[in-house]
Amino acid sequence: MAHIAVRGSASRTVAPERGTVHLAVTVTADARADALASAQRAHGTVVALAKDAVDAGTATAWTAPGVHAWAFQDWAPVPAGRGAPGQSEPVTRFRAGGDVQVTFAAADGIAELVAALGDVEHVDVQRVEWDLTAETRAALLRELRTEASRDAVARGTDYAEALGLGEPRVLGLYEEGLHPGLGGPGEAPAPRLLAKAMTADAGGGGFELRPRDIEITAAVTAELDAPD
């Protein structure tokens, strides 16, 4: 009886179904109250746009932790008469801000939100995170696990035939990285892609979203015995 250990895998490339745009509101001022007030105004504008997008059906969800302020040390020129020209001194300044995330079902909705924020001060678009719905991901992984298992058995059968052995029998099946005594890359990360979300449209100041496809992979290790 010969012992055979093989790895099976399967992958699928699909278009993303959800795009979450990450927005950051940041204001810097000499007074804490000024920084906080400006940040709250900008944050309120972003939240209102997010709510409108959800109400319109273009967005599926939004989250917005509260605005907070903090002090930091900066450097400022020394006033005339108090030091040499060009000399700086430490000063305490304040920043205030908060994050907003809005999830859309299509790239067009993200482009509309970004365009609406074009005239809003203190708001930056940090990134767009592309993903699949939980239902689609679960369904694809079920299919891929089946395909990966069959691929492992087919590989083992090929090796058995190449060695002139009989039909192999599966003794064990392990997910990636779980086979005892074998190293491996470990559990694959959840299918997710951080894409460069926006490129400026030189013609009209708009935004074009180009999400890349997401690759989902399943892998297993199989142990088989084949009769001599």
N, CA, C and O of each residue as an XYZ file, in Angstrom:
912
protein
N       0.853     -1.194      0.000
C       0.000      0.000      0.000
C       0.891      1.247      0.000
O       1.782      1.386      0.837
N       0.637      2.138     -0.941
C       1.409      3.386     -1.034
C       0.582      4.544     -0.480
O      -0.631      4.623     -0.675
N       1.280      5.434      0.213
C       0.606      6.594      0.809
C       0.873      7.826     -0.053
O       2.020      8.100     -0.408
N      -0.168      8.560     -0.386
C      -0.058      9.742     -1.246
C      -0.681     10.939     -0.527
O      -1.782     10.841      0.016
N       0.024     12.062     -0.527
C      -0.513     13.314      0.019
C      -0.476     14.377     -1.075
O       0.563     14.601     -1.695
N      -1.598     15.020     -1.307
C      -1.693     16.002     -2.391
C      -2.458     17.237     -1.905
O      -3.174     17.215     -0.903
N      -2.271     18.287     -2.655
C      -3.002     19.534     -2.387
C      -3.961     19.785     -3.535
O      -3.593     19.647     -4.701
N      -5.171     20.148     -3.211
C      -6.154     20.513     -4.225
C      -6.591     21.949     -4.040
O      -6.653     22.443     -2.915
N      -6.893     22.619     -5.131
C      -7.298     24.021     -5.021
C      -8.302     24.366     -6.109
O      -8.425     23.664     -7.112
N      -9.007     25.446     -5.892
C      -9.950     25.972     -6.875
C     -10.088     27.466     -6.629
O     -10.007     27.921     -5.488
N     -10.293     28.218     -7.680
C     -10.428     29.661     -7.527
C     -11.463     30.185     -8.511
O     -11.774     29.547     -9.517
N     -11.974     31.333     -8.201
C     -12.967     31.986     -9.041
C     -12.732     33.489     -8.972
O     -12.444     34.032     -7.906
N     -12.855     34.150    -10.102
C     -12.725     35.598    -10.160
C     -14.085     36.203    -10.470
O     -14.714     35.862    -11.472
N     -14.530     37.100     -9.604
C     -15.863     37.686     -9.757
C     -15.791     39.195     -9.556
O     -14.872     39.715     -8.923
N     -16.777     39.873    -10.105
C     -16.851     41.323     -9.940
C     -17.351     41.666     -8.539
O     -18.236     40.983     -8.025
N     -16.810     42.698     -7.917
C     -17.284     43.085     -6.581
C     -18.724     43.560     -6.628
O     -19.189     44.093     -7.635
N     -19.416     43.358     -5.520
C     -20.821     43.745     -5.423
C     -21.048     44.936     -4.504
O     -22.097     45.577     -4.566
N     -20.101     45.228     -3.676
C     -20.240     46.309     -2.707
C     -18.966     47.151     -2.687
O     -17.859     46.623     -2.791
N     -19.133     48.443     -2.555
C     -17.999     49.342     -2.399
C     -18.222     50.235     -1.195
O     -19.218     50.955     -1.130
N     -17.313     50.195     -0.249
C     -17.421     51.042      0.941
C     -16.413     52.173      0.835
O     -15.205     51.938      0.805
N     -16.911     53.393      0.780
C     -16.029     54.552      0.695
C     -15.736     55.042      2.110
O     -16.645     55.238      2.917
N     -14.451     55.234      2.394
C     -13.995     55.682      3.711
C     -13.649     57.167      3.620
O     -12.769     57.568      2.858
N     -14.349     57.965      4.402
C     -14.178     59.410      4.397
C     -13.642     59.872      5.747
O     -13.986     59.303      6.783
N     -12.820     60.881      5.735
C     -12.250     61.423      6.970
C     -12.465     62.926      7.014
O     -12.174     63.638      6.053
N     -12.978     63.399      8.140
C     -13.128     64.831      8.393
C     -12.024     65.247      9.363
O     -11.904     64.675     10.447
N     -11.221     66.235      8.983
C     -10.134     66.707      9.847
C     -10.035     68.225      9.759
O      -9.966     68.793      8.669
N     -10.028     68.872     10.920
C      -9.919     70.333     10.995
C      -8.809     70.679     11.982
O      -8.706     70.072     13.048
N      -7.985     71.648     11.626
C      -6.928     72.143     12.510
C      -7.192     73.616     12.818
O      -7.497     74.401     11.920
N      -7.072     73.982     14.092
C      -7.316     75.372     14.493
C      -6.508     75.690     15.742
O      -5.987     74.800     16.414
N      -6.417     76.995     16.035
C      -5.681     77.423     17.227
C      -6.488     77.203     18.500
O      -5.917     77.041     19.578
N      -7.809     77.198     18.382
C      -8.685     77.008     19.544
C      -9.453     75.701     19.396
O      -9.914     75.358     18.307
N      -9.584     74.982     20.496
C     -10.290     73.703     20.465
C     -11.735     73.880     20.009
O     -12.238     73.080     19.220
N     -12.402     74.916     20.498
C     -13.805     75.130     20.144
C     -13.972     75.375     18.650
O     -14.930     74.897     18.043
N     -13.032     76.124     18.053
C     -13.120     76.393     16.614
C     -12.935     75.118     15.803
O     -13.674     74.866     14.852
N     -11.946     74.315     16.183
C     -11.706     73.058     15.466
C     -12.913     72.138     15.579
O     -13.332     71.530     14.595
N     -13.466     72.039     16.774
C     -14.590     71.139     16.992
C     -15.830     71.600     16.241
O     -16.536     70.778     15.655
N     -16.106     72.891     16.248
C     -17.289     73.405     15.560
C     -17.199     73.181     14.052
O     -18.173     72.756     13.431
N     -16.047     73.460     13.464
C     -15.885     73.260     12.021
C     -15.983     71.785     11.657
O     -16.593     71.428     10.649
N     -15.381     70.928     12.477
C     -15.437     69.493     12.205
C     -16.863     68.971     12.314
O     -17.276     68.132     11.513
N     -17.611     69.448     13.284
C     -18.994     69.000     13.439
C     -19.855     69.425     12.257
O     -20.724     68.670     11.820
N     -19.622     70.619     11.741
C     -20.375     71.063     10.562
C     -20.071     70.188      9.355
O     -20.983     69.730      8.666
N     -18.776     69.956      9.102
C     -18.400     69.128      7.952
C     -18.894     67.698      8.124
O     -19.405     67.092      7.182
N     -18.741     67.168      9.322
C     -19.181     65.803      9.606
C     -20.694     65.687      9.417
O     -21.178     64.695      8.871
N     -21.436     66.690      9.865
C     -22.881     66.670      9.687
C     -23.288     66.682      8.228
O     -24.260     66.031      7.844
N     -22.547     67.423      7.411
C     -22.838     67.448      5.978
C     -22.623     66.080      5.349
O     -23.442     65.622      4.553
N     -21.523     65.429      5.705
C     -21.236     64.099      5.156
C     -22.293     63.095      5.601
O     -22.766     62.294      4.795
N     -22.664     63.131      6.868
C     -23.677     62.201      7.376
C     -25.010     62.424      6.668
O     -25.702     61.461      6.335
N     -25.374     63.679      6.437
C     -26.625     63.964      5.735
C     -26.608     63.389      4.321
O     -27.608     62.833      3.867
N     -25.487     63.518      3.628
C     -25.372     62.946      2.283
C     -25.441     61.426      2.328
O     -26.035     60.803      1.448
N     -24.835     60.828      3.353
C     -24.894     59.370      3.493
C     -26.325     58.907      3.720
O     -26.763     57.922      3.125
N     -27.054     59.609      4.574
C     -28.454     59.253      4.821
C     -29.287     59.397      3.555
O     -30.137     58.555      3.265
N     -29.041     60.462      2.807
C     -29.775     60.657      1.553
C     -29.513     59.518      0.578
O     -30.425     59.062     -0.112
N     -28.260     59.057      0.522
C     -27.917     57.960     -0.387
C     -28.624     56.671      0.016
O     -29.085     55.919     -0.843
N     -28.711     56.415      1.318
C     -29.424     55.224      1.788
C     -30.911     55.347      1.481
O     -31.534     54.390      1.019
N     -31.480     56.519      1.735
C     -32.906     56.730      1.456
C     -33.215     56.578     -0.030
O     -34.288     56.106     -0.405
N     -32.253     56.987     -0.880
C     -32.456     56.882     -2.328
C     -32.240     55.474     -2.850
O     -32.585     55.176     -3.993
N     -31.667     54.596     -2.019
C     -31.442     53.223     -2.437
C     -30.116     52.977     -3.113
O     -29.826     51.840     -3.486
N     -29.293     54.008     -3.285
C     -27.984     53.794     -3.916
C     -26.961     53.263     -2.919
O     -26.028     52.558     -3.301
N     -27.135     53.602     -1.639
C     -26.263     53.085     -0.580
C     -27.043     52.093      0.269
O     -28.262     52.195      0.412
N     -26.324     51.140      0.824
C     -26.968     50.109      1.639
C     -26.776     50.325      3.130
O     -27.569     49.824      3.927
N     -25.733     51.067      3.531
C     -25.472     51.276      4.955
C     -24.456     52.396      5.128
O     -23.718     52.736      4.203
N     -24.433     52.967      6.344
C     -23.417     53.961      6.672
C     -23.123     53.890      8.164
O     -23.979     53.512      8.963
N     -21.903     54.257      8.523
C     -21.509     54.342      9.928
C     -20.710     55.627     10.117
O     -19.974     56.050      9.225
N     -20.863     56.239     11.284
C     -20.174     57.497     11.550
C     -19.964     57.671     13.045
O     -20.829     58.222     13.725
N     -18.834     57.214     13.573
C     -18.519     57.488     14.976
C     -18.489     58.996     15.231
O     -18.336     59.781     14.295
N     -18.631     59.391     16.462
C     -18.716     60.805     16.788
C     -17.444     61.581     16.506
O     -16.365     61.008     16.355
N     -17.592     62.890     16.438
C     -16.464     63.800     16.243
C     -15.747     64.007     17.579
O     -16.390     64.142     18.620
N     -14.433     64.030     17.543
C     -13.664     64.275     18.758
C     -12.517     65.232     18.449
O     -12.111     65.381     17.296
N     -12.005     65.874     19.489
C     -10.923     66.852     19.336
C      -9.750     66.472     20.222
O      -9.918     65.826     21.257
N      -8.557     66.882     19.802
C      -7.355     66.597     20.578
C      -6.315     67.698     20.338
O      -6.322     68.370     19.306
N      -5.439     67.859     21.303
C      -4.382     68.865     21.214
C      -3.108     68.240     20.668
O      -2.871     67.043     20.833
N      -2.293     69.059     20.017
C      -0.986     68.604     19.545
C      -0.034     69.796     19.545
O      -0.464     70.949     19.545
N       1.247     69.504     19.544
C       2.250     70.568     19.554
C       2.695     70.871     18.135
O       3.042     69.971     17.369
N       2.679     72.143     17.800
C       3.101     72.594     16.479
C       4.197     73.646     16.665
O       4.540     74.023     17.785
N       4.728     74.098     15.549
C       5.764     75.136     15.599
C       5.283     76.341     14.806
O       4.731     76.203     13.715
N       5.500     77.526     15.372
C       5.065     78.762     14.729
C       6.192     79.788     14.801
O       7.004     79.750     15.726
N       6.250     80.709     13.831
C       7.287     81.749     13.868
C       7.171     82.605     15.133
O       6.070     82.940     15.571
N       8.287     82.939     15.691
C       8.306     83.810     16.872
C       7.901     85.222     16.448
O       8.421     85.733     15.456
N       6.987     85.862     17.177
C       6.581     87.228     16.819
C       7.774     88.180     16.764
O       8.770     87.998     17.464
N       7.648     89.186     15.923
C       8.724     90.175     15.768
C       9.062     90.808     17.113
O       8.174     91.168     17.886
N      10.337     90.935     17.373
C      10.795     91.547     18.603
C      11.045     90.566     19.726
O      11.574     90.935     20.775
N      10.660     89.296     19.507
C      10.855     88.308     20.571
C      11.958     87.313     20.258
O      12.287     86.469     21.092
N      12.523     87.401     19.088
C      13.560     86.454     18.743
C      14.188     86.803     17.413
O      13.830     87.800     16.786
N      15.127     85.976     16.987
C      15.812     86.203     15.725
C      14.873     85.901     14.565
O      13.965     85.080     14.700
N      15.083     86.560     13.421
C      14.258     86.286     12.245
C      14.318     84.797     11.864
O      15.392     84.197     11.833
N      13.171     84.229     11.583
C      13.106     82.825     11.198
C      13.038     81.860     12.356
O      12.881     80.657     12.149
N      13.153     82.364     13.574
C      13.099     81.486     14.741
C      11.664     81.022     14.982
O      10.716     81.778     14.770
N      11.513     79.778     15.425
C      10.190     79.215     15.708
C      10.089     78.838     17.174
O      11.098     78.659     17.856
N       8.858     78.721     17.648
C       8.608     78.315     19.021
C       7.456     77.315     19.056
O       6.582     77.349     18.190
N       7.446     76.428     20.047
C       6.356     75.456     20.131
C       5.056     76.125     20.573
O       5.050     76.986     21.453
N       3.965     75.715     19.952
C       2.638     76.216     20.317
C       1.681     75.029     20.386
O       1.905     74.001     19.747
N       0.640     75.177     21.149
C      -0.381     74.138     21.240
C      -1.524     74.470     20.287
O      -2.101     75.556     20.341
N      -1.837     73.526     19.423
C      -2.954     73.691     18.491
C      -3.903     72.513     18.679
O      -3.661     71.614     19.484
N      -4.981     72.545     17.920
C      -6.018     71.536     18.120
C      -6.497     70.987     16.780
O      -6.607     71.703     15.785
N      -6.773     69.699     16.799
C      -7.403     69.047     15.650
C      -8.711     68.420     16.114
O      -8.849     68.007     17.266
N      -9.657     68.357     15.204
C     -10.929     67.694     15.478
C     -11.363     66.976     14.212
O     -11.071     67.424     13.103
N     -12.054     65.872     14.380
C     -12.502     65.143     13.201
C     -13.227     63.862     13.549
O     -13.427     63.523     14.716
N     -13.608     63.171     12.510
C     -14.298     61.896     12.647
C     -14.371     61.214     11.301
O     -14.213     61.857     10.264
N     -14.605     59.932     11.312
C     -14.666     59.139     10.084
C     -16.113     58.809      9.729
O     -16.985     58.727     10.595
N     -16.340     58.622      8.438
C     -17.649     58.189      7.940
C     -17.402     57.121      6.885
O     -16.565     57.299      6.001
N     -18.124     56.018      6.976
C     -18.052     54.967      5.960
C     -19.444     54.771      5.359
O     -20.436     54.663      6.080
N     -19.500     54.725      4.040
C     -20.770     54.529      3.345
C     -20.596     53.384      2.356
O     -19.662     53.386      1.553
N     -21.493     52.408      2.415
C     -21.419     51.237      1.544
C     -22.444     51.360      0.425
O     -23.625     51.607      0.669
N     -21.973     51.185     -0.801
C     -22.814     51.319     -1.988
C     -22.908     49.991     -2.725
O     -22.021     49.143     -2.631
N     -24.002     49.831     -3.460
C     -24.200     48.631     -4.261
C     -23.623     48.786     -5.661
O     -23.530     47.803     -6.397
N     -23.237     49.992     -6.043
C     -22.679     50.221     -7.377
C     -21.698     51.379     -7.316
O     -21.785     52.250     -6.451
N     -20.761     51.366     -8.259
C     -19.732     52.401     -8.278
C     -20.309     53.778     -8.570
O     -19.759     54.784     -8.122
N     -21.412     53.837     -9.317
C     -21.989     55.134     -9.660
C     -22.378     55.919     -8.414
O     -22.206     57.136     -8.360
N     -22.904     55.215     -7.412
C     -23.300     55.896     -6.185
C     -22.122     56.524     -5.472
O     -22.242     57.609     -4.904
N     -20.978     55.846     -5.496
C     -19.779     56.399     -4.866
C     -19.332     57.656     -5.605
O     -18.957     58.650     -4.984
N     -19.374     57.605     -6.923
C     -18.971     58.762     -7.714
C     -19.870     59.959     -7.424
O     -19.396     61.093     -7.350
N     -21.166     59.707     -7.259
C     -22.095     60.800     -6.954
C     -21.799     61.411     -5.588
O     -21.836     62.631     -5.428
N     -21.504     60.562     -4.604
C     -21.187     61.079     -3.272
C     -19.914     61.909     -3.302
O     -19.866     62.997     -2.728
N     -18.896     61.409     -3.959
C     -17.622     62.129     -4.020
C     -17.799     63.467     -4.731
O     -17.211     64.470     -4.329
N     -18.614     63.480     -5.793
C     -18.870     64.733     -6.498
C     -19.591     65.728     -5.592
O     -19.294     66.923     -5.611
N     -20.540     65.227     -4.800
C     -21.280     66.107     -3.887
C     -20.382     66.673     -2.800
O     -20.644     67.758     -2.281
N     -19.329     65.950     -2.451
C     -18.409     66.399     -1.404
C     -17.313     67.320     -1.932
O     -16.479     67.807     -1.169
N     -17.322     67.554     -3.236
C     -16.250     68.346     -3.828
C     -16.130     69.745     -3.257
O     -15.030     70.294     -3.191
N     -17.250     70.334     -2.842
C     -17.234     71.698     -2.315
C     -17.266     71.743     -0.790
O     -17.377     72.821     -0.206
N     -17.172     70.587     -0.143
C     -17.216     70.538      1.319
C     -15.790     70.561      1.857
O     -14.991     69.677      1.545
N     -15.475     71.553      2.649
C     -14.123     71.673      3.200
C     -13.875     70.639      4.292
O     -14.799     70.176      4.961
N     -12.620     70.298      4.451
C     -12.134     69.451      5.546
C     -12.521     67.979      5.389
O     -12.444     67.225      6.359
N     -12.929     67.556      4.210
C     -13.324     66.159      3.992
C     -12.386     65.530      2.972
O     -12.195     66.068      1.881
N     -11.804     64.395      3.325
C     -10.913     63.663      2.422
C     -11.472     62.276      2.159
O     -11.995     61.620      3.060
N     -11.355     61.837      0.908
C     -11.698     60.463      0.549
C     -10.441     59.626      0.735
O      -9.460     59.811      0.015
N     -10.462     58.706      1.693
C      -9.269     57.930      2.005
C      -9.095     56.742      1.078
O      -8.013     56.534      0.528
N     -10.136     55.971      0.902
C     -10.034     54.789      0.050
C     -11.433     54.227     -0.190
O     -12.402     54.612      0.464
N     -11.508     53.302     -1.150
C     -12.727     52.537     -1.387
C     -12.392     51.066     -1.233
O     -11.454     50.569     -1.858
N     -13.142     50.380     -0.416
C     -12.911     48.968     -0.117
C     -13.987     48.137     -0.813
O     -15.178     48.306     -0.556
N     -13.552     47.237     -1.698
C     -14.493     46.440     -2.490
C     -14.654     45.051     -1.892
O     -13.703     44.468     -1.372
N     -15.875     44.530     -1.973
C     -16.145     43.223     -1.378
C     -17.369     42.608     -2.043
O     -17.987     43.203     -2.926
N     -17.698     41.406     -1.597
C     -18.906     40.710     -2.019
C     -19.910     40.716     -0.876
O     -19.552     40.965      0.275
N     -21.162     40.442     -1.200
C     -22.125     40.265     -0.122
C     -21.812     38.965      0.607
O     -21.180     38.069      0.047
N     -22.252     38.865      1.846
C     -21.995     37.651      2.629
C     -22.623     36.439      1.964
O     -22.052     35.349      1.995
N     -23.790     36.618      1.365
C     -24.472     35.493      0.719
C     -23.689     34.990     -0.490
O     -23.522     33.784     -0.671
N     -23.211     35.918     -1.316
C     -22.437     35.514     -2.495
C     -21.138     34.845     -2.088
O     -20.758     33.827     -2.667
N     -20.446     35.408     -1.092
C     -19.185     34.828     -0.650
C     -19.386     33.409     -0.134
O     -18.606     32.512     -0.455
N     -20.431     33.204      0.664
C     -20.682     31.871      1.220
C     -21.003     30.867      0.122
O     -20.527     29.732      0.155
N     -21.813     31.284     -0.854
C     -22.174     30.373     -1.943
C     -20.956     30.007     -2.781
O     -20.784     28.844     -3.149
N     -20.108     30.990     -3.088
C     -18.910     30.716     -3.877
C     -17.941     29.812     -3.128
O     -17.348     28.911     -3.720
N     -17.779     30.045     -1.840
C     -16.861     29.212     -1.070
C     -17.352     27.769     -0.991
O     -16.543     26.841     -1.004
N     -18.661     27.572     -0.908
C     -19.180     26.196     -0.918
C     -18.808     25.499     -2.221
O     -18.363     24.352     -2.217
N     -18.994     26.204     -3.336
C     -18.645     25.616     -4.633
C     -17.147     25.341     -4.726
O     -16.736     24.281     -5.198
N     -16.343     26.285     -4.280
C     -14.895     26.143     -4.410
C     -14.343     25.050     -3.507
O     -13.390     24.367     -3.881
N     -14.920     24.874     -2.334
C     -14.469     23.782     -1.467
C     -14.734     22.431     -2.113
O     -13.916     21.515     -2.022
N     -15.884     22.316     -2.764
C     -16.189     21.071     -3.477
C     -15.198     20.847     -4.606
O     -14.681     19.743     -4.777
N     -14.934     21.902     -5.380
C     -14.004     21.776     -6.502
C     -12.589     21.470     -6.022
O     -11.884     20.674     -6.643
N     -12.170     22.093     -4.927
C     -10.828     21.842     -4.401
C     -10.690     20.403     -3.928
O      -9.645     19.784     -4.129
N     -11.724     19.866     -3.306
C     -11.685     18.472     -2.845
C     -11.584     17.521     -4.025
O     -10.814     16.561     -3.997
N     -12.365     17.792     -5.062
C     -12.308     16.939     -6.254
C     -10.958     17.056     -6.945
O     -10.437     16.075     -7.474
N     -10.391     18.263     -6.939
C      -9.072     18.454     -7.540
C      -8.019     17.643     -6.804
O      -7.138     17.055     -7.431
N      -8.102     17.606     -5.477
C      -7.141     16.824     -4.699
C      -7.250     15.340     -5.020
O      -6.236     14.663     -5.191
N      -8.473     14.836     -5.101
C      -8.659     13.413     -5.418
C      -8.149     13.116     -6.823
O      -7.521     12.083     -7.050
N      -8.418     14.021     -7.772
C      -7.947     13.812     -9.141
C      -6.422     13.799     -9.200
O      -5.841     12.998     -9.933
N      -5.777     14.661     -8.453
C      -4.314     14.676     -8.424
C      -3.773     13.365     -7.845
O      -2.833     12.775     -8.378
N      -4.385     12.929     -6.750
C      -3.939     11.672     -6.161
C      -4.107     10.505     -7.108
O      -3.255      9.618     -7.171
N      -5.212     10.503     -7.848
C      -5.447      9.437     -8.822
C      -4.403      9.474     -9.928
O      -3.919      8.431    -10.368
N      -4.056     10.682    -10.378
C      -3.028     10.809    -11.420
C      -1.688     10.236    -10.948
O      -1.015      9.528    -11.697
N      -1.310     10.540     -9.717
C      -0.046     10.017     -9.192
C      -0.094      8.493     -9.059
O       0.880      7.805     -9.365
N      -1.216      7.983     -8.609
C      -1.339      6.533     -8.463
C      -1.216      5.843     -9.813
O      -0.525      4.832     -9.934
N      -1.877      6.381    -10.823
C      -1.790      5.793    -12.160
C      -0.373      5.885    -12.707
O       0.112      4.953    -13.349
N       0.295      7.017    -12.452
C       1.664      7.177    -12.950
C       2.610      6.152    -12.339
O       3.587      5.751    -12.972
N       2.326      5.729    -11.117
C       3.174      4.754    -10.428
C       2.695      3.323    -10.613
O       3.261      2.392    -10.041
N       1.656      3.155    -11.411
C       1.149      1.808    -11.641
C       0.417      1.225    -10.449
O       0.371      0.006    -10.286
N      -0.154      2.073     -9.619
C      -0.868      1.613     -8.434
C      -2.358      1.472     -8.728
O      -2.849      1.902     -9.772
N      -3.058      0.863     -7.786
C      -4.497      0.720     -7.928
C      -5.221      2.017     -7.600
O      -4.601      3.042     -7.316
N      -6.550      1.948     -7.644
C      -7.350      3.138     -7.387
C      -7.179      3.588     -5.934
O      -7.348      2.782     -5.019
N      -6.848      4.857     -5.713
C      -6.582      5.314     -4.348
C      -7.869      5.516     -3.545
O      -8.949      5.716     -4.101
N      -7.719      5.458     -2.237
C      -8.830      5.675     -1.308
C      -8.468      6.835     -0.384
O      -7.367      6.887      0.164
N      -9.402      7.757     -0.221
C      -9.150      8.941      0.602
C      -9.150      8.558      2.082
O     -10.097      7.948      2.580
N      -8.071      8.926      2.773
C      -7.966      8.667      4.209
C      -8.297      9.901      5.049
O      -8.822      9.781      6.156
N      -7.991     11.070      4.526
C      -8.236     12.289      5.286
C      -8.218     13.504      4.382
O      -7.569     13.513      3.335
N      -8.936     14.524      4.801
C      -9.008     15.772      4.042
C      -8.856     16.930      5.031
O      -9.560     16.992      6.039
N      -7.928     17.847      4.731
C      -7.611     18.930      5.662
C      -7.711     20.273      4.942
O      -7.308     20.405      3.787
N      -8.252     21.262      5.643
C      -8.234     22.605      5.100
C      -6.804     23.144      5.109
O      -5.926     22.619      5.793
N      -6.598     24.195      4.339
C      -5.269     24.784      4.187
C      -4.647     25.095      5.543
O      -5.245     25.785      6.369
N      -3.435     24.576      5.761
C      -2.702     24.858      6.979
C      -3.061     24.005      8.172
O      -2.471     24.176      9.238
N      -4.020     23.080      8.034
C      -4.457     22.274      9.173
C      -3.910     20.854      9.163
O      -4.128     20.109     10.118
N      -3.206     20.463      8.108
C      -2.652     19.118      8.055
C      -1.569     18.984      9.119
O      -0.631     19.781      9.128
N      -1.664     18.010     10.010
C      -0.657     17.871     11.071
C       0.724     17.576     10.506
O       0.893     16.686      9.672
N       1.707     18.336     10.973
C       3.080     18.089     10.565
C       3.493     18.756      9.282
O       4.654     18.670      8.884
N       2.556     19.427      8.618
C       2.894     20.090      7.364
C       2.745     21.589      7.537
O       1.751     22.064      8.088
N       3.735     22.332      7.064
C       3.616     23.774      7.089
C       2.729     24.231      5.959
O       2.478     23.484      5.013
N       2.262     25.434      6.052
C       1.403     25.957      4.998
C       1.158     27.431      5.205
O       1.515     27.992      6.241
N       0.556     28.052      4.229
C       0.319     29.486      4.337
C      -0.753     29.852      5.326
O      -0.973     31.036      5.581
N      -1.432     28.867      5.895
C      -2.477     29.183      6.859
C      -3.764     29.557      6.170
O      -3.899     29.437      4.952
N      -4.700     30.008      6.963
C      -6.010     30.328      6.425
C      -5.921     31.518      5.497
O      -5.295     32.530      5.810
N      -6.558     31.378      4.350
C      -6.542     32.463      3.387
C      -7.390     33.613      3.903
O      -8.402     33.381      4.564
N      -7.001     34.842      3.616
C      -7.792     35.972      4.088
C      -9.133     36.029      3.392
O      -9.305     35.510      2.289
N     -10.071     36.660      4.047
C     -11.388     36.831      3.432
C     -11.216     37.565      2.119
O     -10.396     38.477      2.023
N     -11.985     37.177      1.094
C     -11.823     37.795     -0.212
C     -12.141     39.279     -0.155
O     -13.286     39.668      0.079
N     -11.149     40.088     -0.364
C     -11.346     41.510     -0.267
C     -10.288     42.168     -1.123
O      -9.178     41.655     -1.264
N     -10.632     43.290     -1.685
C      -9.665     43.993     -2.510
C      -9.746     45.475     -2.215
O     -10.818     46.074     -2.300
N      -8.623     46.064     -1.870
C      -8.568     47.501     -1.739
C      -8.115     48.042     -3.083
O      -6.968     47.841     -3.482
N      -8.998     48.717     -3.773
C      -8.702     49.164     -5.123
C      -8.427     50.659     -5.124
O      -8.944     51.397     -4.286
N      -7.622     51.090     -6.055
C      -7.486     52.519     -6.269
C      -8.807     52.967     -6.875
O      -9.111     52.652     -8.026
N      -9.564     53.680     -6.118
C     -10.970     53.828     -6.444
C     -11.256     54.933     -7.440
O     -12.191     54.811     -8.232
N     -10.493     55.989     -7.427
C     -10.906     57.134     -8.193
C      -9.765     57.716     -9.003
O      -8.626     57.797     -8.544
N     -10.095     58.116    -10.209
C      -9.156     58.882    -11.014
C      -9.887     60.133    -11.466
O     -11.039     60.062    -11.894
N      -9.229     61.273    -11.376
C      -9.890     62.513    -11.753
C     -10.178     62.508    -13.237
O      -9.343     62.098    -14.044
N     -11.371     62.967    -13.594
C     -11.760     63.102    -14.987
C     -11.341     64.492    -15.443
O     -11.913     65.495    -15.017
N     -10.334     64.542    -16.318
C      -9.795     65.834    -16.712
C     -10.832     66.683    -17.425
O     -10.711     67.908    -17.462
N     -11.854     66.043    -17.995
C     -12.841     66.797    -18.749
C     -13.784     67.583    -17.870
O     -14.159     68.695    -18.241
N     -14.195     67.057    -16.705
C     -15.236     67.754    -15.975
C     -15.112     67.681    -14.481
O     -16.066     68.037    -13.788
N     -14.009     67.248    -13.943
C     -13.847     67.235    -12.509
C     -14.593     66.129    -11.814
O     -14.676     66.125    -10.586
N     -15.143     65.182    -12.563
C     -15.855     64.077    -11.952
C     -14.902     62.981    -11.546
O     -13.685     63.167    -11.548
N     -15.460     61.834    -11.197
C     -14.641     60.713    -10.760
C     -15.077     59.457    -11.487
O     -16.264     59.245    -11.737
N     -14.113     58.640    -11.817
C     -14.386     57.365    -12.468
C     -13.900     56.253    -11.550
O     -12.757     56.267    -11.093
N     -14.770     55.298    -11.287
C     -14.427     54.192    -10.400
C     -14.127     52.961    -11.232
O     -14.891     52.598    -12.126
N     -13.005     52.322    -10.929
C     -12.589     51.139    -11.685
C     -12.260     50.004    -10.724
O     -11.089     49.680    -10.523
N     -13.267     49.409    -10.142
C     -12.989     48.294     -9.220
C     -12.457     47.083     -9.957
O     -12.961     46.726    -11.022
N     -11.452     46.458     -9.401
C     -10.916     45.230     -9.976
C     -11.714     44.032     -9.479
O     -12.352     44.078     -8.427
N     -11.663     42.968    -10.258
C     -12.347     41.745     -9.843
C     -11.690     41.163     -8.595
O     -10.515     41.406     -8.319
N     -12.465     40.399     -7.859
C     -11.999     39.765     -6.631
C     -11.778     38.284     -6.892
O     -12.647     37.616     -7.452
N     -10.626     37.768     -6.492
C     -10.322     36.344     -6.640
C     -10.532     35.640     -5.305
O      -9.977     36.041     -4.281
N     -11.335     34.593     -5.333
C     -11.606     33.794     -4.138
C     -11.013     32.409     -4.366
O     -11.185     31.829     -5.438
N     -10.324     31.884     -3.376
C      -9.631     30.602     -3.504
C      -9.947     29.706     -2.320
O     -10.068     30.169     -1.185
N     -10.077     28.419     -2.600
C     -10.195     27.402     -1.553
C      -9.127     26.350     -1.814
O      -8.871     25.997     -2.965
N      -8.501     25.845     -0.753
C      -7.444     24.843     -0.898
C      -7.554     23.813      0.213
O      -7.933     24.131      1.341
N      -7.218     22.575     -0.123
C      -7.257     21.477      0.849
C      -6.040     20.585      0.633
O      -5.404     20.621     -0.420
N      -5.730     19.788      1.642
C      -4.726     18.735      1.531
C      -5.428     17.408      1.762
O      -6.189     17.257      2.717
N      -5.169     16.448      0.882
C      -5.802     15.133      0.997
C      -4.738     14.056      1.170
O      -3.670     14.123      0.561
N      -5.034     13.075      1.995
C      -4.195     11.892      2.150
C      -4.938     10.700      1.558
O      -6.117     10.474      1.834
N      -4.212      9.945      0.735
C      -4.812      8.793      0.076
C      -3.901      7.578      0.205
O      -2.684      7.716      0.321
N      -4.486      6.408      0.186
C      -3.768      5.138      0.090
C      -4.111      4.494     -1.238
O      -5.268      4.482     -1.658
N      -3.086      3.955     -1.899
C      -3.304      3.261     -3.167
C      -2.663      1.877     -3.084
O      -1.509      1.756     -2.675
N      -3.394      0.840     -3.465
C      -2.831     -0.519     -3.393
C      -1.727     -0.715     -4.417
O      -1.770     -0.158     -5.514
N      -0.723     -1.525     -4.036
C       0.378     -1.821     -4.957
C      -0.120     -2.690     -6.112
O       0.658     -3.048     -6.997
